[in-house]
Amino acid sequence: MTLRLETQDDVDSGVRQLVKQDPRLKEIVATAGRIPLRRRPGGFAGLAQIIVAQQLSTASAGAIWARLTKTFDPLAPDKIRRARTATLARIGLSAAKIRAFKAIAGAIRDGLDLDALADMPADEAHRALTALHGVGPWTADIYLLFCLGHADAWPAGDLAVQEAMRLAFRLDARPSAKEMAPLAEDWRPRRGVAALILWTYYRAVKKRDAVPIPPTPPTLSTSTA
């Protein structure tokens, strides 16, 4: 059964289990403090909001998102699928993001159930998302973890998680996304909980908020997003 992170108790329990699996995490959790639940709305709107925020400052992304949700209230995939490209462009969406929105909306029309991904194995759900035009590995993992609460989602391409891994385990260099996969293998089926630990540890050590940081340079493609 796929584990879900729906409540703070789910996170607390996941942290305890991970520390039992990997005692090295005990010191990391002690430094990080209590690991908070991080959730945001899911569905089409949740995925769209992650895509909107890419390559933009928080202020710019917030302004575009406000215009988008005011123009399309509620933000439903059918509305976006039928919307004119010029209308979406006036809101502030780039051509790449418009193509991504249209592709995702079309996939939902054709039967894609974004919510159902929460009950699939993490790797399978990841593949289903990255098969969509404009949804890369980072976008898929952030959506699975934060929007669906998938406890095994592993954002290997996130720069903050990579840097936290380097600091926590005293690595010589920040691991690449490819190198991150084997490093987290022993944390299945709670790699998402491990990511939350590392984000919180990053914030404690760096003294700044560990918001998810996409790969650099971030692009809207099927390889990186």
N, C-alpha and C positions, 0 to 999 in steps of 0.2 A: 504494500500500500504506500502511495506517495505521501510523504510528510508535508504538512502545511504549517505556515506561521501566521496564525490568525489573531493571536492574543500575546500579551507580554509573557504570560505563563508558558506559552509554546516556545518562546525564545529562551526563557530562563531554563526550561527543561532541556532544550537543545544544547545550550551551553554546558550544562552539567554532563550530558552524555558525551559531548565532544572532549571535554577535559578527561573523562574516563578513558576514551579511546586514545587520546594523545595527551599524556601528562605535560608535555612541553607547553601546552596552551594555558596551564594554570597560572604561570607567571605573567603571561600576556593579558589574561583576563583580569588579573589583580591590578595591573597597571591601567587597563582600559576602564575599569569600573563596570557598573551594570550595563549590559548591552541592550539598547532600546529597540523596541519593535519599530520598524519603518515600513509604512504602507501608504499607498496612494491609490486612487480609483483605477479600475481596470477597464476592460472592454476596448472598443475602438478609440474612445476618447483618451483613455490612459496611454495607449500606444502612440496616438497622435501627439500627445503632449511631450513625450520623450523625444520624438522626432523634431518637433518644433524647437526644442531647447538646444539642439545640436548646433555647434559652430556659432552660437550667439551668446551675448552677455545675458545675465539674469534679467536685467531691465528690458532689453530688446525682446527676449523670448516672452516675457510676461505681457508686454504690450501687444505682440502679435497674437498671443493666446487669448487675450481679452477681446480683441477685435474678432477673432475667429469664432469664439463661443457666443459673442453677441449677435453676429451675423447668422450663425447656425445654432439655434437654441430649440431643442437639444442638438448636440453635435452627433448626428447619426450618420452611419456609413452611406446610406442611400442618398442623403442630401449632398454629401461630398462627391459621390459618384456622378450625380447629375449636375453638379455645379460647374459653371463655366470657368475655364482656366484663368481668364482675365479677372474674374471676381476674386478668385483665390490669390492671384498675384497682387491685386490692390490691397488685400489684407496684409501682405508682407511675406507670403510664402515664396521660397525660391522655386525655380522650375523643377529641381530634383525632388524637393519635398512635395510638390504638387503631384508629381508622378508617383511617388511613394504612397501618398494618401489615396490616389485613384486606384492603384494596384491592390492595396489592402482592402479598400471598400469593395472592389470587384471580387476579391477572394472570399469575403464574408457573404456576399450575394450568392456565390457559388457553393457555399456550405461550410466555410471555415468557422469554427466555434472557438474564439479566443479563450473563453472561460474554461473550456474543456482541457486546455493545455495544462492546467494546474494539476490534473490527475494523471498526466502522462509522465513516464520517466524523464528526467531532466534533459538527457541527451536527445531523446526523441522530440521533445517539445522544442528544444533549441533548433533542431533541424527543420521542424515545421515552420518556425518563424523566419529563419534565415532563408528559406525558400521563397519568401515574399520579396518582391522588388523593393529596394530601399531599406530593408531591415538587415543589418549586419549583426555579427556576434555580440558586440557590446549592447546594442539596443535590445536584442532578444533576451540576454541575461538580466538586464536591468528590469525589463518588463516582467519576466518570470518571477524574479525575487520580490520586487517592490509592489507590483500591481496584482500578482496572483498569489504571493506568499509561498512560492515553491521553495521548500527548505533545502533542495539540492542544487538550485541554480548556482552556477559558479562563474562570476564575471571576470574571467581570466585576463581580459583586455583592459580592465579598469586601472588607470595609473595610480590612484590612491591605494588600491588593494595591493598592487605590485610593490609600491614603495613601502607599505606597511609590512609586507612579507619580507622585504629586504632588511628592514630595521628589526623586526621581531625575531628573525632567525639568523641575524648577523651574516647575511649573504654578501659576497664581494661586490655584486652588482644587482641592480633591479632586474628581476626576471622578466623575460618576454612573455607574451600571451601563450606561446607554445610551451615554454618552460613551466608556466604556472600549472598546467594540467596535471602532470605527474606529481607535482608538489602537494596537490590537494586530493590525490587519489584515496589516501587513507581516511579522509574525512567524509566519504560517502556514507550514508545518504543525507548528510547535513552540511554539504559544502556551502550552502547559502548562509547557514548560521556562522560558519567560519568567516565568510565574507563580512558579515555584520560585526564580528569580533574585530577583524582587521581594520574596518572603517573606524570603529570606536577607538581602537588602539592608536591609529593614525592621528585622530583628533587629540587624544591625550598627550601624545609625544610631540606633535607638531604645534600644538596650541592653536589650531584653527579647525574649522568645521571640515569634515571629510565627506563633502558631497561627492556623489559619483562623478568621476572624471573620465571622459571617453578617450580612446587612443588619439595620439597626435600624429599627423593632422587628421581630424575627424572628417569623414566623408559619408555621403549617402550612397552606398553601393552594397552589393551582396557579399563583400568581403570585410568591410569595416563600416560601422555606423554608430 
